[in-house]
């Protein structure tokens, strides 16, 4: 059985090996990864790609487990790509989200893969988009991408998923001032988690405040007005409301709308990859690398304008 056949049959070991191959920075592995992805072909028909972000401590892992178990009960197969911060010493993941989703990780219909962010902006591993294709090829039709959530730009996860969820927690001071406007503008659904026990009243106030705030913002999708809901991942309250809201979003977008969004995302990803490869080739070329070093000094000293230096590097 070929690697592609094994992945399409749902072989979890083959899937794990393929993801490791995709994440490898070795030149030989990158060539094999490109061939594997080409052989897989298009994926994702009928799948839901969900991005989730939120500050540390907001309960992302607990929410994802509760939501993932609910999705399994609805007949979905769930893949969670939990992107951890990278260790500055080893480059590996340091949070270990899989250990915090104990019940979900035990279910054969779920697949959880922690990946080091590699310092990528937005806390999304560079190859997350390609890993999404792999898990979809393996039959997982609900893919959750969890970001680091450390205050960096969250545009990366929004640019590779169908719907973007922002988790908040009550009792964290002035939550409206604590959330960056740019992240709120990206959100399709804002969820106030931990809406239980002594925090239930505070959660209702946070929901009310953010509904008022969102009503003043222009929706970024023509077909959807972002919603704000309360839930408790601990008790399960409101998880069905979240599921229904996501379903409403996907229905409002429609198959054509989701396909168009993914095409736009793919085009943007191509531009990003071209820029990354161009910079990598400049650094790998000894002559260009020396020129880059000289131009950096010239720009720093003011001897050469920035734009001229950039053109000289590309034309040199």
Short mmCIF file of the C-alpha atoms (twelve columns), coordinates in Angstrom:
data_MODEL
# 
_entry.id   MODEL 
# 
loop_
_atom_site.group_PDB 
_atom_site.id 
_atom_site.type_symbol 
_atom_site.label_atom_id 
_atom_site.label_alt_id 
_atom_site.label_comp_id 
_atom_site.label_asym_id 
_atom_site.label_seq_id 
_atom_site.Cartn_x 
_atom_site.Cartn_y 
_atom_site.Cartn_z 
_atom_site.pdbx_PDB_model_num 
ATOM 1   C CA . UNK A 1   0.000   0.000  0.000  1 
ATOM 2   C CA . UNK A 2   1.412   3.403  -0.976 1 
ATOM 3   C CA . UNK A 3   1.638   6.301  1.494  1 
ATOM 4   C CA . UNK A 4   -1.265  8.045  -0.242 1 
ATOM 5   C CA . UNK A 5   -3.428  4.916  -0.089 1 
ATOM 6   C CA . UNK A 6   -2.557  4.398  3.571  1 
ATOM 7   C CA . UNK A 7   -3.493  7.974  4.430  1 
ATOM 8   C CA . UNK A 8   -6.757  7.803  2.501  1 
ATOM 9   C CA . UNK A 9   -7.616  4.549  4.281  1 
ATOM 10  C CA . UNK A 10  -7.313  6.343  7.613  1 
ATOM 11  C CA . UNK A 11  -4.041  4.752  8.744  1 
ATOM 12  C CA . UNK A 12  -3.115  6.956  11.722 1 
ATOM 13  C CA . UNK A 13  0.546   5.933  11.718 1 
ATOM 14  C CA . UNK A 14  0.850   6.800  8.025  1 
ATOM 15  C CA . UNK A 15  -0.833  10.132 8.712  1 
ATOM 16  C CA . UNK A 16  1.517   10.905 11.603 1 
ATOM 17  C CA . UNK A 17  4.552   10.012 9.472  1 
ATOM 18  C CA . UNK A 18  3.287   12.220 6.654  1 
ATOM 19  C CA . UNK A 19  2.831   15.187 8.999  1 
ATOM 20  C CA . UNK A 20  6.362   14.699 10.339 1 
ATOM 21  C CA . UNK A 21  7.583   14.676 6.743  1 
ATOM 22  C CA . UNK A 22  5.668   17.883 5.965  1 
ATOM 23  C CA . UNK A 23  7.152   19.617 9.013  1 
ATOM 24  C CA . UNK A 24  10.728  18.571 8.225  1 
ATOM 25  C CA . UNK A 25  13.145  21.267 7.062  1 
ATOM 26  C CA . UNK A 26  15.505  18.812 5.330  1 
ATOM 27  C CA . UNK A 27  15.728  19.385 1.591  1 
ATOM 28  C CA . UNK A 28  15.208  15.696 0.750  1 
ATOM 29  C CA . UNK A 29  12.145  15.502 2.991  1 
ATOM 30  C CA . UNK A 30  10.707  18.660 1.471  1 
ATOM 31  C CA . UNK A 31  10.920  17.113 -1.997 1 
ATOM 32  C CA . UNK A 32  9.146   13.975 -0.775 1 
ATOM 33  C CA . UNK A 33  6.515   16.106 0.945  1 
ATOM 34  C CA . UNK A 34  5.827   18.044 -2.247 1 
ATOM 35  C CA . UNK A 35  5.387   14.781 -4.172 1 
ATOM 36  C CA . UNK A 36  3.061   13.385 -1.513 1 
ATOM 37  C CA . UNK A 37  0.846   16.468 -1.522 1 
ATOM 38  C CA . UNK A 38  0.713   16.433 -5.320 1 
ATOM 39  C CA . UNK A 39  -0.379  12.787 -5.281 1 
ATOM 40  C CA . UNK A 40  -3.091  13.497 -2.706 1 
ATOM 41  C CA . UNK A 41  -4.772  16.028 -4.967 1 
ATOM 42  C CA . UNK A 42  -7.676  18.251 -3.846 1 
ATOM 43  C CA . UNK A 43  -9.142  17.671 -0.369 1 
ATOM 44  C CA . UNK A 44  -11.706 19.249 1.906  1 
ATOM 45  C CA . UNK A 45  -15.019 18.723 0.139  1 
ATOM 46  C CA . UNK A 46  -17.709 18.974 2.805  1 
ATOM 47  C CA . UNK A 47  -15.237 19.656 5.600  1 
ATOM 48  C CA . UNK A 48  -15.400 22.431 8.179  1 
ATOM 49  C CA . UNK A 49  -12.164 24.286 8.947  1 
ATOM 50  C CA . UNK A 50  -12.401 26.121 12.258 1 
ATOM 51  C CA . UNK A 51  -9.791  28.481 13.675 1 
ATOM 52  C CA . UNK A 52  -9.758  29.166 17.413 1 
ATOM 53  C CA . UNK A 53  -7.769  31.763 19.311 1 
ATOM 54  C CA . UNK A 54  -7.749  33.328 22.732 1 
ATOM 55  C CA . UNK A 55  -5.402  34.471 25.439 1 
ATOM 56  C CA . UNK A 56  -3.659  31.879 27.626 1 
ATOM 57  C CA . UNK A 57  -5.936  30.751 30.441 1 
ATOM 58  C CA . UNK A 58  -9.161  31.373 28.552 1 
ATOM 59  C CA . UNK A 59  -9.782  27.635 28.343 1 
ATOM 60  C CA . UNK A 60  -9.084  26.868 24.683 1 
ATOM 61  C CA . UNK A 61  -8.074  23.250 25.235 1 
ATOM 62  C CA . UNK A 62  -11.038 22.549 27.523 1 
ATOM 63  C CA . UNK A 63  -13.385 24.170 25.020 1 
ATOM 64  C CA . UNK A 64  -11.918 22.269 22.078 1 
ATOM 65  C CA . UNK A 65  -12.334 18.974 23.892 1 
ATOM 66  C CA . UNK A 66  -15.971 19.724 24.801 1 
ATOM 67  C CA . UNK A 67  -16.734 20.976 21.311 1 
ATOM 68  C CA . UNK A 68  -14.861 18.089 19.677 1 
ATOM 69  C CA . UNK A 69  -16.812 15.504 21.677 1 
ATOM 70  C CA . UNK A 70  -20.044 17.240 20.665 1 
ATOM 71  C CA . UNK A 71  -18.952 17.128 17.015 1 
ATOM 72  C CA . UNK A 72  -18.236 13.397 17.307 1 
ATOM 73  C CA . UNK A 73  -21.772 12.904 18.609 1 
ATOM 74  C CA . UNK A 74  -23.014 14.655 15.466 1 
ATOM 75  C CA . UNK A 75  -21.237 12.082 13.309 1 
ATOM 76  C CA . UNK A 76  -18.154 14.128 12.478 1 
ATOM 77  C CA . UNK A 77  -14.524 12.977 12.534 1 
ATOM 78  C CA . UNK A 78  -12.413 15.576 14.312 1 
ATOM 79  C CA . UNK A 79  -8.791  16.595 13.771 1 
ATOM 80  C CA . UNK A 80  -7.224  19.105 16.142 1 
ATOM 81  C CA . UNK A 81  -4.051  20.874 15.083 1 
ATOM 82  C CA . UNK A 82  -2.922  22.396 18.354 1 
ATOM 83  C CA . UNK A 83  -0.068  24.749 17.571 1 
ATOM 84  C CA . UNK A 84  2.192   25.147 20.592 1 
ATOM 85  C CA . UNK A 85  4.843   27.792 21.240 1 
ATOM 86  C CA . UNK A 86  8.280   26.558 20.209 1 
ATOM 87  C CA . UNK A 87  11.007  25.931 22.728 1 
ATOM 88  C CA . UNK A 88  13.915  28.287 22.103 1 
ATOM 89  C CA . UNK A 89  16.248  25.436 23.029 1 
ATOM 90  C CA . UNK A 90  14.889  22.489 21.029 1 
ATOM 91  C CA . UNK A 91  12.347  24.057 18.665 1 
ATOM 92  C CA . UNK A 92  9.743   21.563 19.887 1 
ATOM 93  C CA . UNK A 93  6.286   22.070 21.378 1 
ATOM 94  C CA . UNK A 94  6.265   23.033 25.044 1 
ATOM 95  C CA . UNK A 95  2.584   23.090 26.048 1 
ATOM 96  C CA . UNK A 96  1.502   19.548 25.196 1 
ATOM 97  C CA . UNK A 97  -2.166  20.242 24.411 1 
ATOM 98  C CA . UNK A 98  -2.792  16.572 23.647 1 
ATOM 99  C CA . UNK A 99  -2.371  15.693 27.313 1 
ATOM 100 C CA . UNK A 100 -5.055  18.252 28.188 1 
ATOM 101 C CA . UNK A 101 -7.663  16.702 25.846 1 
ATOM 102 C CA . UNK A 102 -7.659  13.309 27.520 1 
ATOM 103 C CA . UNK A 103 -11.154 12.141 26.544 1 
ATOM 104 C CA . UNK A 104 -11.018 13.420 22.971 1 
ATOM 105 C CA . UNK A 105 -7.574  11.916 22.366 1 
ATOM 106 C CA . UNK A 106 -8.828  8.473  23.380 1 
ATOM 107 C CA . UNK A 107 -11.549 8.407  20.721 1 
ATOM 108 C CA . UNK A 108 -10.613 6.637  17.499 1 
ATOM 109 C CA . UNK A 109 -12.670 9.180  15.520 1 
ATOM 110 C CA . UNK A 110 -10.433 12.017 16.677 1 
ATOM 111 C CA . UNK A 111 -6.840  12.906 15.825 1 
ATOM 112 C CA . UNK A 112 -4.834  15.452 17.820 1 
ATOM 113 C CA . UNK A 113 -1.491  16.713 16.629 1 
ATOM 114 C CA . UNK A 114 0.495   19.300 18.619 1 
ATOM 115 C CA . UNK A 115 2.954   21.122 16.362 1 
ATOM 116 C CA . UNK A 116 5.636   23.670 17.258 1 
ATOM 117 C CA . UNK A 117 4.822   27.135 15.948 1 
ATOM 118 C CA . UNK A 118 8.436   27.635 14.907 1 
ATOM 119 C CA . UNK A 119 8.114   31.275 15.883 1 
ATOM 120 C CA . UNK A 120 5.624   31.922 13.085 1 
ATOM 121 C CA . UNK A 121 3.529   35.082 13.344 1 
ATOM 122 C CA . UNK A 122 0.052   34.390 14.690 1 
ATOM 123 C CA . UNK A 123 1.168   31.180 16.359 1 
ATOM 124 C CA . UNK A 124 0.407   29.032 13.344 1 
ATOM 125 C CA . UNK A 125 2.983   26.533 12.159 1 
ATOM 126 C CA . UNK A 126 4.253   27.313 8.665  1 
ATOM 127 C CA . UNK A 127 2.983   24.032 7.269  1 
ATOM 128 C CA . UNK A 128 -0.412  23.994 9.000  1 
ATOM 129 C CA . UNK A 129 -2.236  24.559 5.704  1 
ATOM 130 C CA . UNK A 130 -0.640  21.454 4.209  1 
ATOM 131 C CA . UNK A 131 -1.361  19.428 7.338  1 
ATOM 132 C CA . UNK A 132 -5.025  20.401 7.004  1 
ATOM 133 C CA . UNK A 133 -4.983  18.780 3.559  1 
ATOM 134 C CA . UNK A 134 -3.437  15.616 5.011  1 
ATOM 135 C CA . UNK A 135 -6.005  15.139 7.775  1 
ATOM 136 C CA . UNK A 136 -8.853  15.866 5.368  1 
ATOM 137 C CA . UNK A 137 -7.476  13.226 3.003  1 
ATOM 138 C CA . UNK A 138 -7.496  10.808 5.955  1 
ATOM 139 C CA . UNK A 139 -11.238 11.356 6.370  1 
ATOM 140 C CA . UNK A 140 -11.398 13.980 9.116  1 
ATOM 141 C CA . UNK A 141 -14.168 16.375 8.089  1 
ATOM 142 C CA . UNK A 142 -13.945 18.851 10.964 1 
ATOM 143 C CA . UNK A 143 -10.522 20.416 11.390 1 
ATOM 144 C CA . UNK A 144 -9.784  22.686 14.350 1 
ATOM 145 C CA . UNK A 145 -6.684  24.876 14.287 1 
ATOM 146 C CA . UNK A 146 -5.792  26.222 17.726 1 
ATOM 147 C CA . UNK A 147 -3.327  29.098 17.818 1 
ATOM 148 C CA . UNK A 148 -0.841  29.967 20.518 1 
ATOM 149 C CA . UNK A 149 -2.849  33.017 21.489 1 
ATOM 150 C CA . UNK A 150 -0.054  35.170 22.858 1 
ATOM 151 C CA . UNK A 151 -1.113  38.521 21.417 1 
ATOM 152 C CA . UNK A 152 0.463   38.151 17.984 1 
ATOM 153 C CA . UNK A 153 -1.429  38.810 14.761 1 
ATOM 154 C CA . UNK A 154 -4.178  36.223 14.301 1 
ATOM 155 C CA . UNK A 155 -4.599  36.826 10.585 1 
ATOM 156 C CA . UNK A 156 -2.655  33.634 9.850  1 
ATOM 157 C CA . UNK A 157 -5.318  31.288 11.231 1 
ATOM 158 C CA . UNK A 158 -8.163  33.317 9.733  1 
ATOM 159 C CA . UNK A 159 -6.427  33.024 6.351  1 
ATOM 160 C CA . UNK A 160 -6.561  29.219 6.315  1 
ATOM 161 C CA . UNK A 161 -9.893  28.383 7.957  1 
ATOM 162 C CA . UNK A 162 -13.545 28.803 7.042  1 
ATOM 163 C CA . UNK A 163 -14.668 30.373 10.320 1 
ATOM 164 C CA . UNK A 164 -12.661 32.097 13.058 1 
ATOM 165 C CA . UNK A 165 -13.659 31.798 16.731 1 
ATOM 166 C CA . UNK A 166 -12.331 34.079 19.455 1 
ATOM 167 C CA . UNK A 167 -12.569 32.851 23.054 1 
ATOM 168 C CA . UNK A 168 -12.822 35.267 25.962 1 
ATOM 169 C CA . UNK A 169 -13.139 34.712 29.708 1 
ATOM 170 C CA . UNK A 170 -15.107 36.790 32.217 1 
ATOM 171 C CA . UNK A 171 -13.484 38.196 35.302 1 
ATOM 172 C CA . UNK A 172 -10.330 39.318 33.523 1 
ATOM 173 C CA . UNK A 173 -10.698 43.031 34.127 1 
ATOM 174 C CA . UNK A 174 -11.902 45.346 31.366 1 
ATOM 175 C CA . UNK A 175 -12.238 42.675 28.694 1 
ATOM 176 C CA . UNK A 176 -13.195 45.105 25.944 1 
ATOM 177 C CA . UNK A 177 -9.970  47.047 26.397 1 
ATOM 178 C CA . UNK A 178 -8.062  43.792 26.790 1 
ATOM 179 C CA . UNK A 179 -9.056  42.515 23.351 1 
ATOM 180 C CA . UNK A 180 -7.391  44.040 20.327 1 
ATOM 181 C CA . UNK A 181 -9.812  45.563 17.852 1 
ATOM 182 C CA . UNK A 182 -8.035  43.859 14.958 1 
ATOM 183 C CA . UNK A 183 -8.725  40.408 16.413 1 
ATOM 184 C CA . UNK A 184 -12.379 41.279 17.037 1 
ATOM 185 C CA . UNK A 185 -12.717 42.420 13.444 1 
ATOM 186 C CA . UNK A 186 -11.482 39.012 12.273 1 
ATOM 187 C CA . UNK A 187 -13.839 37.030 14.505 1 
ATOM 188 C CA . UNK A 188 -16.924 35.391 13.025 1 
ATOM 189 C CA . UNK A 189 -18.015 34.142 16.423 1 
ATOM 190 C CA . UNK A 190 -16.954 35.440 19.844 1 
ATOM 191 C CA . UNK A 191 -17.415 32.983 22.706 1 
ATOM 192 C CA . UNK A 192 -17.339 33.951 26.354 1 
ATOM 193 C CA . UNK A 193 -16.166 30.764 28.024 1 
ATOM 194 C CA . UNK A 194 -16.325 29.831 31.732 1 
ATOM 195 C CA . UNK A 195 -19.925 31.112 31.953 1 
ATOM 196 C CA . UNK A 196 -20.697 29.017 35.024 1 
ATOM 197 C CA . UNK A 197 -20.780 29.252 38.804 1 
ATOM 198 C CA . UNK A 198 -19.717 32.599 40.265 1 
ATOM 199 C CA . UNK A 199 -18.650 33.846 36.816 1 
ATOM 200 C CA . UNK A 200 -22.062 33.328 35.176 1 
ATOM 201 C CA . UNK A 201 -23.267 36.898 35.835 1 
ATOM 202 C CA . UNK A 202 -19.942 38.382 34.731 1 
ATOM 203 C CA . UNK A 203 -20.124 36.340 31.521 1 
ATOM 204 C CA . UNK A 204 -23.555 37.754 30.701 1 
ATOM 205 C CA . UNK A 205 -22.186 41.286 31.093 1 
ATOM 206 C CA . UNK A 206 -19.215 40.488 28.843 1 
ATOM 207 C CA . UNK A 207 -21.563 39.080 26.199 1 
ATOM 208 C CA . UNK A 208 -23.725 42.205 26.364 1 
ATOM 209 C CA . UNK A 209 -20.719 44.527 26.127 1 
ATOM 210 C CA . UNK A 210 -19.233 42.729 23.158 1 
ATOM 211 C CA . UNK A 211 -22.531 42.504 21.310 1 
ATOM 212 C CA . UNK A 212 -22.787 46.263 21.619 1 
ATOM 213 C CA . UNK A 213 -19.200 46.695 20.453 1 
ATOM 214 C CA . UNK A 214 -19.609 44.335 17.490 1 
ATOM 215 C CA . UNK A 215 -22.754 46.172 16.384 1 
ATOM 216 C CA . UNK A 216 -20.563 49.212 15.717 1 
ATOM 217 C CA . UNK A 217 -18.184 47.296 13.450 1 
ATOM 218 C CA . UNK A 218 -18.725 46.611 9.781  1 
ATOM 219 C CA . UNK A 219 -19.047 42.854 9.154  1 
ATOM 220 C CA . UNK A 220 -16.112 41.487 7.162  1 
ATOM 221 C CA . UNK A 221 -18.343 38.957 5.395  1 
ATOM 222 C CA . UNK A 222 -21.314 40.083 3.292  1 
ATOM 223 C CA . UNK A 223 -23.324 37.013 4.265  1 
ATOM 224 C CA . UNK A 224 -22.677 37.021 8.018  1 
ATOM 225 C CA . UNK A 225 -23.015 39.284 11.037 1 
ATOM 226 C CA . UNK A 226 -20.623 38.107 13.783 1 
ATOM 227 C CA . UNK A 227 -22.284 36.724 16.894 1 
ATOM 228 C CA . UNK A 228 -21.343 36.755 20.572 1 
ATOM 229 C CA . UNK A 229 -22.392 33.784 22.720 1 
ATOM 230 C CA . UNK A 230 -21.690 32.455 26.213 1 
ATOM 231 C CA . UNK A 231 -20.704 28.876 26.978 1 
ATOM 232 C CA . UNK A 232 -19.086 26.705 29.605 1 
ATOM 233 C CA . UNK A 233 -16.658 24.105 28.354 1 
ATOM 234 C CA . UNK A 234 -16.533 22.714 31.906 1 
ATOM 235 C CA . UNK A 235 -20.282 21.992 32.220 1 
ATOM 236 C CA . UNK A 236 -21.091 21.744 28.515 1 
ATOM 237 C CA . UNK A 237 -23.646 24.546 28.691 1 
ATOM 238 C CA . UNK A 238 -23.921 26.465 25.429 1 
ATOM 239 C CA . UNK A 239 -21.819 24.047 23.361 1 
ATOM 240 C CA . UNK A 240 -24.918 23.134 21.332 1 
ATOM 241 C CA . UNK A 241 -25.497 26.847 20.696 1 
ATOM 242 C CA . UNK A 242 -21.928 27.185 19.415 1 
ATOM 243 C CA . UNK A 243 -22.436 24.174 17.139 1 
ATOM 244 C CA . UNK A 244 -25.655 25.669 15.772 1 
ATOM 245 C CA . UNK A 245 -23.993 29.055 15.177 1 
ATOM 246 C CA . UNK A 246 -21.162 27.456 13.199 1 
ATOM 247 C CA . UNK A 247 -23.708 25.492 11.205 1 
ATOM 248 C CA . UNK A 248 -25.593 28.717 10.480 1 
ATOM 249 C CA . UNK A 249 -22.380 30.342 9.274  1 
ATOM 250 C CA . UNK A 250 -21.520 27.471 6.932  1 
ATOM 251 C CA . UNK A 251 -25.072 27.408 5.593  1 
ATOM 252 C CA . UNK A 252 -25.062 31.164 5.033  1 
ATOM 253 C CA . UNK A 253 -21.744 30.962 3.184  1 
ATOM 254 C CA . UNK A 254 -22.903 28.001 1.121  1 
ATOM 255 C CA . UNK A 255 -20.671 25.570 -0.745 1 
ATOM 256 C CA . UNK A 256 -19.846 28.151 -3.418 1 
ATOM 257 C CA . UNK A 257 -18.982 30.777 -0.814 1 
ATOM 258 C CA . UNK A 258 -16.663 28.451 1.099  1 
ATOM 259 C CA . UNK A 259 -15.018 27.318 -2.152 1 
ATOM 260 C CA . UNK A 260 -14.458 30.937 -3.208 1 
ATOM 261 C CA . UNK A 261 -13.001 31.792 0.203  1 
ATOM 262 C CA . UNK A 262 -10.598 28.860 0.032  1 
ATOM 263 C CA . UNK A 263 -9.500  29.827 -3.477 1 
ATOM 264 C CA . UNK A 264 -8.732  33.345 -2.253 1 
ATOM 265 C CA . UNK A 265 -6.831  31.924 0.721  1 
ATOM 266 C CA . UNK A 266 -4.863  29.626 -1.567 1 
ATOM 267 C CA . UNK A 267 -3.830  32.510 -3.801 1 
ATOM 268 C CA . UNK A 268 -2.659  34.525 -0.794 1 
ATOM 269 C CA . UNK A 269 -0.754  31.498 0.532  1 
ATOM 270 C CA . UNK A 270 0.995   31.133 -2.816 1 
ATOM 271 C CA . UNK A 271 2.232   34.723 -2.664 1 
ATOM 272 C CA . UNK A 272 3.513   34.168 0.875  1 
ATOM 273 C CA . UNK A 273 5.306   30.968 -0.143 1 
ATOM 274 C CA . UNK A 274 6.916   32.638 -3.151 1 
ATOM 275 C CA . UNK A 275 8.209   35.432 -0.915 1 
ATOM 276 C CA . UNK A 276 9.555   32.914 1.597  1 
ATOM 277 C CA . UNK A 277 11.307  30.871 -1.086 1 
ATOM 278 C CA . UNK A 278 12.752  33.996 -2.701 1 
ATOM 279 C CA . UNK A 279 14.315  35.086 0.585  1 
ATOM 280 C CA . UNK A 280 15.612  31.560 1.235  1 
ATOM 281 C CA . UNK A 281 17.283  31.444 -2.188 1 
ATOM 282 C CA . UNK A 282 18.874  34.838 -1.660 1 
ATOM 283 C CA . UNK A 283 20.403  33.565 1.554  1 
ATOM 284 C CA . UNK A 284 21.523  30.280 -0.023 1 
ATOM 285 C CA . UNK A 285 23.327  32.013 -2.898 1 
ATOM 286 C CA . UNK A 286 26.834  32.948 -1.644 1 
ATOM 287 C CA . UNK A 287 27.143  35.955 -3.960 1 
ATOM 288 C CA . UNK A 288 23.693  37.288 -3.047 1 
ATOM 289 C CA . UNK A 289 24.347  36.617 0.622  1 
ATOM 290 C CA . UNK A 290 27.493  38.750 0.530  1 
ATOM 291 C CA . UNK A 291 25.629  41.467 -1.383 1 
ATOM 292 C CA . UNK A 292 22.845  41.346 1.203  1 
ATOM 293 C CA . UNK A 293 25.360  41.832 4.015  1 
ATOM 294 C CA . UNK A 294 26.876  44.855 2.264  1 
ATOM 295 C CA . UNK A 295 23.503  46.393 1.489  1 
ATOM 296 C CA . UNK A 296 22.349  45.921 5.073  1 
ATOM 297 C CA . UNK A 297 25.347  47.981 6.210  1 
ATOM 298 C CA . UNK A 298 24.666  50.615 3.550  1 
ATOM 299 C CA . UNK A 299 21.027  50.927 4.588  1 
ATOM 300 C CA . UNK A 300 21.954  51.056 8.270  1 
ATOM 301 C CA . UNK A 301 24.485  53.836 7.644  1 
ATOM 302 C CA . UNK A 302 22.129  55.753 5.376  1 
ATOM 303 C CA . UNK A 303 24.457  55.416 2.365  1 
ATOM 304 C CA . UNK A 304 21.794  53.639 0.283  1 
ATOM 305 C CA . UNK A 305 18.010  54.202 0.397  1 
ATOM 306 C CA . UNK A 306 15.993  51.166 1.428  1 
ATOM 307 C CA . UNK A 307 14.060  50.783 -1.833 1 
ATOM 308 C CA . UNK A 308 17.190  51.115 -3.942 1 
ATOM 309 C CA . UNK A 309 18.945  48.496 -1.815 1 
ATOM 310 C CA . UNK A 310 16.039  46.095 -2.267 1 
ATOM 311 C CA . UNK A 311 16.108  46.550 -6.053 1 
ATOM 312 C CA . UNK A 312 19.889  46.133 -6.122 1 
ATOM 313 C CA . UNK A 313 19.583  42.872 -4.220 1 
ATOM 314 C CA . UNK A 314 16.939  41.467 -6.550 1 
ATOM 315 C CA . UNK A 315 18.732  42.632 -9.711 1 
ATOM 316 C CA . UNK A 316 22.274  41.881 -8.578 1 
# 
